[in-house]
């Protein structure tokens, strides 16, 4: 099973008909439970903190243009973008238009697994697959020429 997921991670970028650019982000299907999204955000922000120095790094956070807030029982539920931005702030990163560009993709794969791809302006990109509970299954770096 893990072998299939690793192969999917390696082939997914190569088979994609849509090229993702570092100045765009995309949000597909997100977990229905906020706790699952939060577990994924915690893992992503912790991993980003191993790549860049919190307190010394500023990101220009690029959110999808068409992402909308979700309202349930008159309560606004934070979008995935809001959760990710807040997760990075909690780790000590500044979010500023003058910072390094950070874009991302979030969507689902077969068997209710979640796929994320984080792209930085300096081409230090990575993707991750999470299970339906929000636990990391695998992570890989992407070569800078994979996405334009």
N, CA, C and O of each residue as an XYZ file, in Angstrom:
592
protein
N       0.827     -1.196      0.000
C       0.000      0.000      0.000
C       0.873      1.262      0.000
O       0.651      2.176     -0.795
N       1.871      1.303      0.904
C       2.747      2.478      0.947
C       3.533      2.614     -0.340
O       3.798      3.729     -0.791
N       3.914      1.483     -0.943
C       4.651      1.519     -2.197
C       3.823      2.197     -3.278
O       4.340      3.007     -4.046
N       2.532      1.863     -3.337
C       1.636      2.470     -4.324
C       1.539      3.976     -4.092
O       1.558      4.751     -5.049
N       1.435      4.396     -2.839
C       1.347      5.827     -2.541
C       2.626      6.561     -2.917
O       2.575      7.682     -3.423
N       3.774      5.935     -2.673
C       5.043      6.564     -3.041
C       5.120      6.709     -4.558
O       5.531      7.754     -5.062
N       4.729      5.676     -5.278
C       4.728      5.743     -6.746
C       3.771      6.834     -7.217
O       4.090      7.582     -8.141
N       2.602      6.928     -6.587
C       1.634      7.977     -6.958
C       2.234      9.361     -6.742
O       2.057     10.252     -7.573
N       2.939      9.544     -5.633
C       3.551     10.847     -5.356
C       4.590     11.204     -6.395
O       4.714     12.364     -6.786
N       5.338     10.210     -6.842
C       6.379     10.476     -7.823
C       5.798     10.729     -9.210
O       6.329     11.537     -9.972
N       4.714     10.039     -9.535
C       4.129     10.171    -10.870
C       3.109     11.291    -10.986
O       2.895     11.820    -12.076
N       2.486     11.655     -9.895
C       1.435     12.667     -9.941
C       1.892     13.965    -10.592
O       1.190     14.474    -11.466
N       3.037     14.524    -10.207
C       3.471     15.749    -10.872
C       3.749     15.555    -12.356
O       3.455     16.440    -13.159
N       4.311     14.407    -12.731
C       4.654     14.169    -14.125
C       3.427     13.951    -14.988
O       3.435     14.280    -16.174
N       2.371     13.400    -14.402
C       1.174     13.095    -15.171
C       0.174     14.234    -15.197
O      -0.790     14.189    -15.961
N       0.377     15.217    -14.406
C      -0.579     16.310    -14.315
C      -0.662     17.064    -15.632
O       0.355     17.402    -16.238
N      -1.885     17.319    -16.060
C      -2.070     18.087    -17.293
C      -2.039     19.578    -17.011
O      -1.833     20.377    -17.925
N      -2.239     19.961    -15.770
C      -2.216     21.365    -15.396
C      -0.905     21.661    -14.685
O      -0.539     20.978    -13.728
N      -0.207     22.676    -15.154
C       1.030     23.070    -14.474
C       0.678     24.083    -13.408
O      -0.044     25.047    -13.660
N       1.190     23.855    -12.225
C       0.970     24.780    -11.134
C       2.127     25.756    -11.083
O       3.287     25.348    -11.133
N       1.834     26.999    -10.986
C       2.854     28.027    -10.957
C       3.066     28.479     -9.525
O       2.176     28.349     -8.684
N       4.228     29.001     -9.256
C       4.556     29.408     -7.904
C       3.733     30.616     -7.453
O       3.738     30.950     -6.269
N       3.035     31.267     -8.363
C       2.239     32.432     -7.969
C       0.748     32.124     -7.916
O      -0.063     33.050     -7.904
N       0.359     30.836     -7.882
C      -1.040     30.461     -7.738
C      -1.167     29.345     -6.704
O      -0.247     28.550     -6.509
N      -2.308     29.302     -6.059
C      -2.607     28.232     -5.112
C      -3.941     27.612     -5.502
O      -4.753     28.233     -6.188
N      -4.154     26.376     -5.056
C      -5.388     25.661     -5.381
C      -5.842     24.866     -4.164
O      -5.049     24.181     -3.517
N      -7.120     24.972     -3.869
C      -7.731     24.176     -2.803
C      -8.827     23.332     -3.431
O      -9.763     23.867     -4.025
N      -8.717     22.023     -3.304
C      -9.744     21.106     -3.789
C     -10.627     20.696     -2.618
O     -11.114     21.543     -1.869
N     -10.827     19.408     -2.469
C     -11.646     18.875     -1.386
C     -10.812     18.849     -0.108
O      -9.702     18.319     -0.090
N     -11.359     19.426      0.957
C     -10.668     19.463      2.246
C     -11.406     18.566      3.249
O     -12.567     18.222      3.028
N     -10.749     18.190      4.335
C     -11.418     17.347      5.333
C     -12.650     18.042      5.913
O     -12.670     19.262      6.075
N     -13.660     17.258      6.219
C     -14.872     17.819      6.816
C     -14.662     18.170      8.280
O     -15.319     19.064      8.813
N     -13.747     17.467      8.924
C     -13.482     17.713     10.340
C     -12.296     18.668     10.490
O     -11.231     18.447      9.913
N     -12.495     19.722     11.266
C     -11.438     20.712     11.468
C     -10.210     20.089     12.131
O      -9.087     20.516     11.864
N     -10.404     19.095     12.983
C      -9.280     18.449     13.677
C      -8.328     17.787     12.683
O      -7.118     17.770     12.909
N      -8.856     17.246     11.592
C      -8.011     16.608     10.575
C      -7.215     17.680      9.836
O      -6.010     17.534      9.635
N      -7.889     18.758      9.433
C      -7.187     19.866      8.779
C      -6.118     20.424      9.698
O      -5.013     20.728      9.251
N      -6.433     20.560     10.970
C      -5.479     21.121     11.923
C      -4.267     20.213     12.096
O      -3.146     20.702     12.234
N      -4.478     18.891     12.090
C      -3.356     17.947     12.195
C      -2.424     18.095     10.987
O      -1.202     18.053     11.131
N      -3.002     18.265      9.808
C      -2.205     18.444      8.594
C      -1.451     19.770      8.655
O      -0.270     19.833      8.315
N      -2.132     20.820      9.085
C      -1.502     22.146      9.206
C      -0.343     22.095     10.201
O       0.723     22.654      9.942
N      -0.545     21.432     11.330
C       0.522     21.323     12.336
C       1.754     20.645     11.751
O       2.880     21.085     11.979
N       1.533     19.571     10.995
C       2.653     18.871     10.383
C       3.347     19.748      9.340
O       4.574     19.833      9.318
N       2.567     20.398      8.478
C       3.149     21.251      7.435
C       3.959     22.396      8.037
O       5.088     22.651      7.619
N       3.382     23.079      9.013
C       4.082     24.235      9.592
C       5.341     23.799     10.352
O       6.349     24.505     10.338
N       5.285     22.647     11.008
C       6.474     22.124     11.690
C       7.563     21.786     10.677
O       8.733     22.094     10.899
N       7.187     21.154      9.569
C       8.172     20.805      8.544
C       8.772     22.064      7.910
O       9.979     22.125      7.677
N       7.946     23.054      7.634
C       8.446     24.310      7.059
C       9.438     24.955      8.025
O      10.414     25.573      7.600
N       9.184     24.810      9.316
C      10.109     25.371     10.323
C      11.461     24.658     10.325
O      12.434     25.192     10.859
N      11.538     23.464      9.738
C      12.838     22.800      9.605
C      13.586     23.295      8.369
O      14.802     23.132      8.268
N      12.862     23.897      7.436
C      13.471     24.397      6.198
C      13.897     25.864      6.311
O      14.904     26.276      5.735
N      13.118     26.638      7.060
C      13.354     28.080      7.166
C      13.351     28.478      8.641
O      12.703     27.833      9.466
N      14.071     29.529      8.959
C      14.208     29.965     10.346
C      13.000     30.784     10.792
O      12.792     31.895     10.303
N      12.198     30.246     11.720
C      11.107     31.041     12.277
C      11.672     32.285     12.964
O      12.746     32.232     13.564
N      10.963     33.379     12.879
C      11.430     34.620     13.472
C      12.367     35.392     12.562
O      12.647     36.567     12.803
N      12.853     34.735     11.517
C      13.765     35.387     10.571
C      13.276     35.261      9.131
O      13.933     35.739      8.207
N      12.120     34.618      8.939
C      11.611     34.377      7.592
C      10.215     34.970      7.454
O       9.361     34.812      8.326
N      10.010     35.646      6.350
C       8.714     36.232      6.035
C       8.207     35.606      4.737
O       8.960     35.470      3.773
N       6.931     35.227      4.718
C       6.327     34.638      3.527
C       5.255     35.554      2.956
O       4.470     36.149      3.695
N       5.231     35.659      1.641
C       4.126     36.288      0.930
C       3.163     35.154      0.621
O       3.367     34.394     -0.326
N       2.127     35.046      1.412
C       1.197     33.935      1.397
C       0.208     34.119      0.246
O      -0.560     35.081      0.244
N       0.217     33.217     -0.725
C      -0.633     33.334     -1.912
C      -1.840     32.416     -1.735
O      -1.708     31.193     -1.775
N      -3.010     33.008     -1.541
C      -4.228     32.224     -1.331
C      -5.001     32.093     -2.635
O      -4.903     32.958     -3.506
N      -5.771     31.015     -2.776
C      -6.579     30.862     -3.988
C      -7.615     31.985     -4.093
O      -8.241     32.364     -3.103
N      -7.779     32.496     -5.278
C      -8.723     33.589     -5.502
C     -10.153     33.149     -5.207
O     -10.951     33.927     -4.684
N     -10.473     31.901     -5.542
C     -11.866     31.449     -5.424
C     -12.184     30.750     -4.104
O     -13.282     30.214     -3.956
N     -11.268     30.736     -3.147
C     -11.554     30.089     -1.870
C     -12.545     30.933     -1.077
O     -12.369     32.141     -0.922
N     -13.573     30.287     -0.587
C     -14.620     30.986      0.157
C     -14.661     30.487      1.596
O     -14.308     29.346      1.890
N     -15.102     31.374      2.482
C     -15.290     30.969      3.873
C     -16.487     30.037      3.964
O     -17.441     30.159      3.195
N     -16.433     29.122      4.895
C     -17.538     28.201      5.134
C     -18.295     28.698      6.357
O     -17.689     29.019      7.379
N     -19.615     28.761      6.254
C     -20.441     29.196      7.374
C     -21.355     28.038      7.766
O     -22.135     27.547      6.950
N     -21.250     27.608      9.017
C     -22.102     26.540      9.544
C     -22.784     27.075     10.793
O     -22.120     27.523     11.727
N     -24.118     27.028     10.808
C     -24.910     27.539     11.932
C     -24.480     28.953     12.319
O     -24.257     29.241     13.494
N     -24.367     29.824     11.329
C     -23.991     31.232     11.508
C     -22.591     31.427     12.084
O     -22.256     32.527     12.524
N     -21.768     30.373     12.089
C     -20.390     30.486     12.575
C     -19.444     30.316     11.380
O     -19.560     29.361     10.612
N     -18.512     31.256     11.241
C     -17.547     31.170     10.155
C     -16.463     30.166     10.538
O     -15.798     30.305     11.565
N     -16.302     29.155      9.693
C     -15.286     28.133      9.902
C     -14.063     28.558      9.102
O     -14.173     28.883      7.919
N     -12.906     28.557      9.737
C     -11.682     28.957      9.055
C     -11.428     28.090      7.832
O     -11.580     26.869      7.882
N     -11.043     28.725      6.741
C     -10.688     28.003      5.529
C      -9.325     27.344      5.718
O      -8.607     27.658      6.667
N      -8.974     26.443      4.826
C      -7.668     25.791      4.888
C      -6.560     26.841      4.832
O      -5.568     26.741      5.554
N      -6.729     27.843      3.978
C      -5.713     28.900      3.856
C      -5.526     29.650      5.163
O      -4.397     29.939      5.559
N      -6.625     29.967      5.835
C      -6.556     30.674      7.112
C      -5.851     29.820      8.154
O      -5.021     30.316      8.916
N      -6.184     28.533      8.183
C      -5.536     27.627      9.138
C      -4.035     27.527      8.867
O      -3.234     27.537      9.802
N      -3.651     27.430      7.588
C      -2.229     27.338      7.250
C      -1.501     28.625      7.611
O      -0.415     28.586      8.190
N      -2.086     29.748      7.277
C      -1.462     31.035      7.622
C      -1.287     31.169      9.132
O      -0.222     31.566      9.604
N      -2.331     30.838      9.887
C      -2.255     30.919     11.351
C      -1.232     29.930     11.917
O      -0.534     30.239     12.882
N      -1.147     28.734     11.310
C      -0.175     27.741     11.756
C       1.258     28.236     11.571
O       2.116     28.009     12.424
N       1.508     28.908     10.460
C       2.841     29.460     10.215
C       3.143     30.611     11.169
O       4.263     30.730     11.668
N       2.149     31.454     11.423
C       2.344     32.556     12.376
C       2.670     32.008     13.770
O       3.546     32.535     14.456
N       1.965     30.952     14.186
C       2.217     30.363     15.507
C       3.627     29.797     15.626
O       4.188     29.745     16.721
N       4.192     29.378     14.517
C       5.570     28.860     14.512
C       6.594     29.991     14.473
O       7.794     29.738     14.580
N       6.137     31.238     14.320
C       7.052     32.369     14.357
C       7.362     32.998     13.011
O       8.250     33.845     12.916
N       6.645     32.598     11.969
C       6.857     33.189     10.658
C       6.003     34.435     10.489
O       4.881     34.511     10.989
N       6.551     35.408      9.777
C       5.805     36.620      9.442
C       5.139     36.401      8.090
O       5.735     35.813      7.187
N       3.915     36.868      7.952
C       3.206     36.835      6.677
C       3.142     38.271      6.185
O       2.533     39.132      6.821
N       3.783     38.523      5.038
C       3.907     39.885      4.525
C       4.004     39.860      3.008
O       4.560     38.922      2.437
N       3.475     40.870      2.361
C       3.578     40.986      0.900
C       5.024     41.114      0.437
O       5.329     40.856     -0.727
N       5.914     41.512      1.344
C       7.332     41.666      1.001
C       8.124     40.372      1.195
O       9.315     40.321      0.887
N       7.465     39.326      1.705
C       8.155     38.069      1.984
C       8.334     37.197      0.758
O       7.899     37.542     -0.341
N       8.988     36.052      0.965
C       9.191     35.076     -0.098
C       7.846     34.444     -0.468
O       7.064     34.086      0.413
N       7.581     34.309     -1.749
C       6.328     33.720     -2.212
C       6.142     32.292     -1.729
O       7.066     31.481     -1.802
N       4.943     31.981     -1.233
C       4.583     30.640     -0.781
C       3.207     30.339     -1.355
O       2.230     30.999     -1.003
N       3.123     29.353     -2.233
C       1.841     28.917     -2.766
C       1.673     27.436     -2.461
O       2.624     26.780     -2.036
N       0.487     26.909     -2.671
C       0.226     25.545     -2.253
C      -0.949     24.949     -3.015
O      -1.753     25.655     -3.623
N      -1.016     23.636     -2.959
C      -2.137     22.870     -3.489
C      -2.590     21.933     -2.387
O      -1.769     21.329     -1.697
N      -3.888     21.816     -2.226
C      -4.450     20.865     -1.261
C      -5.622     20.171     -1.933
O      -6.514     20.836     -2.460
N      -5.633     18.836     -1.920
C      -6.724     18.095     -2.553
C      -6.755     16.684     -1.984
O      -5.943     16.335     -1.127
N      -7.698     15.872     -2.464
C      -7.789     14.483     -2.020
C      -7.298     13.551     -3.121
O      -7.301     13.891     -4.305
N      -6.878     12.368     -2.690
C      -6.497     11.283     -3.592
C      -7.457     10.125     -3.344
O      -8.388     10.231     -2.546
N      -7.217      9.036     -4.031
C      -8.027      7.843     -3.806
C      -7.964      7.420     -2.343
O      -7.027      7.772     -1.627
N      -8.952      6.675     -1.911
C      -9.023      6.129     -0.547
C      -9.048      7.215      0.519
O      -8.605      6.986      1.644
N      -9.560      8.394      0.180
C      -9.720      9.495      1.130
C      -8.416      9.991      1.719
O      -8.413     10.541      2.821
N      -7.317      9.814      1.025
C      -6.050     10.399      1.461
C      -5.985     11.829      0.957
O      -6.639     12.181     -0.025
N      -5.197     12.647      1.630
C      -5.062     14.055      1.274
C      -3.671     14.317      0.723
O      -2.684     13.749      1.192
N      -3.606     15.177     -0.270
C      -2.354     15.512     -0.944
C      -2.091     17.002     -0.777
O      -2.973     17.825     -1.021
N      -0.878     17.346     -0.361
C      -0.496     18.752     -0.295
C       0.794     18.953     -1.074
O       1.646     18.068     -1.154
N       0.906     20.115     -1.630
C       2.144     20.513     -2.286
C       2.414     21.947     -1.869
O       1.555     22.816     -2.016
N       3.598     22.189     -1.353
C       3.996     23.525     -0.921
C       5.103     23.990     -1.861
O       6.093     23.289     -2.071
N       4.917     25.188     -2.425
C       5.889     25.735     -3.376
C       6.396     27.076     -2.861
O       5.616     27.966     -2.520
N       7.706     27.200     -2.815
C       8.346     28.431     -2.368
C       8.977     29.136     -3.561
O       9.370     28.503     -4.541
N       9.065     30.428     -3.459
C       9.655     31.236     -4.525
C      11.098     30.821     -4.825
O      11.563     30.961     -5.956
N      11.806     30.309     -3.809
C      13.192     29.885     -4.016
C      13.301     28.452     -4.544
O      14.388     27.875     -4.565
N      12.168     27.882     -4.971
C      12.093     26.538     -5.583
C      12.356     25.404     -4.601
O      12.638     24.284     -5.028
N      12.273     25.657     -3.319
C      12.440     24.632     -2.294
C      11.061     24.026     -2.027
O      10.433     24.328     -1.013
N      10.597     23.176     -2.932
C       9.229     22.673     -2.921
C       9.151     21.259     -2.350
O      10.124     20.506     -2.404
N       7.981     20.901     -1.798
C       7.781     19.542     -1.318
C       6.300     19.180     -1.389
O       5.433     20.052     -1.436
N       6.031     17.880     -1.396
C       4.653     17.404     -1.368
C       4.523     16.361     -0.268
O       5.498     15.715      0.116
N       3.310     16.212      0.228
C       3.040     15.275      1.315
C       1.719     14.571      1.062
O       0.812     15.130      0.445
N       1.618     13.344      1.541
C       0.357     12.606      1.517
C      -0.006     12.263      2.954
O       0.827     11.788      3.726
N      -1.266     12.511      3.296
C      -1.788     12.242      4.633
C      -2.943     11.248      4.522
O      -3.667     11.235      3.527
N      -3.110     10.415      5.552
C      -4.249      9.503      5.551
C      -5.517     10.254      5.962
O      -5.470     11.451      6.244
N      -6.639      9.554      5.995
C      -7.912     10.208      6.279
C      -8.026     10.715      7.716
O      -8.976     11.424      8.048
N      -7.057     10.354      8.577
C      -7.020     10.878      9.941
C      -6.111     12.101     10.055
O      -6.024     12.716     11.118
N      -5.429     12.456      8.950
C      -4.528     13.598      8.971
C      -3.114     13.251      9.379
O      -2.325     14.141      9.699
N      -2.778     11.960      9.373
C      -1.430     11.513      9.733
C      -0.580     11.413      8.478
O      -1.054     10.953      7.439
N       0.675     11.842      8.569
C       1.581     11.820      7.423
C       1.849     10.387      6.978
O       2.130      9.514      7.800
N       1.760     10.153      5.672
C       2.092      8.857      5.083
C       3.453      8.940      4.413
O       4.306      8.075      4.606
N       3.648      9.992      3.620
C       4.939     10.167      2.954
C       5.142     11.623      2.562
O       4.194     12.403      2.473
N       6.403     11.964      2.332
C       6.760     13.327      1.934
C       7.928     13.235      0.972
O       8.813     12.396      1.140
N       7.934     14.089     -0.030
C       9.073     14.119     -0.948
C       9.325     15.538     -1.426
O       8.413     16.362     -1.497
N      10.572     15.801     -1.750
C      10.941     17.080     -2.336
C      10.678     17.024     -3.827
O      10.762     15.963     -4.445
N      10.362     18.168     -4.394
C      10.109     18.245     -5.824
C      11.241     19.000     -6.487
O      11.704     20.017     -5.970
N      11.680     18.512     -7.616
C      12.741     19.213     -8.333
C      12.226     20.547     -8.825
O      11.056     20.675     -9.183
N      13.090     21.531     -8.842
C      12.668     22.889     -9.180
C      12.153     23.018    -10.599
O      11.411     23.959    -10.880
N      12.509     22.115    -11.515
C      12.007     22.219    -12.877
C      10.693     21.483    -13.079
O      10.163     21.467    -14.190
N      10.146     20.860    -12.007
C       8.876     20.158    -12.111
C       7.735     21.118    -12.374
O       6.814     20.798    -13.126
N       7.786     22.284    -11.768
C       6.726     23.262    -11.906
C       7.327     24.589    -12.360
O       8.393     25.001    -11.902
N       6.639     25.222    -13.242
C       7.107     26.511    -13.744
C       6.424     27.642    -13.034
O       6.693     28.807    -13.327
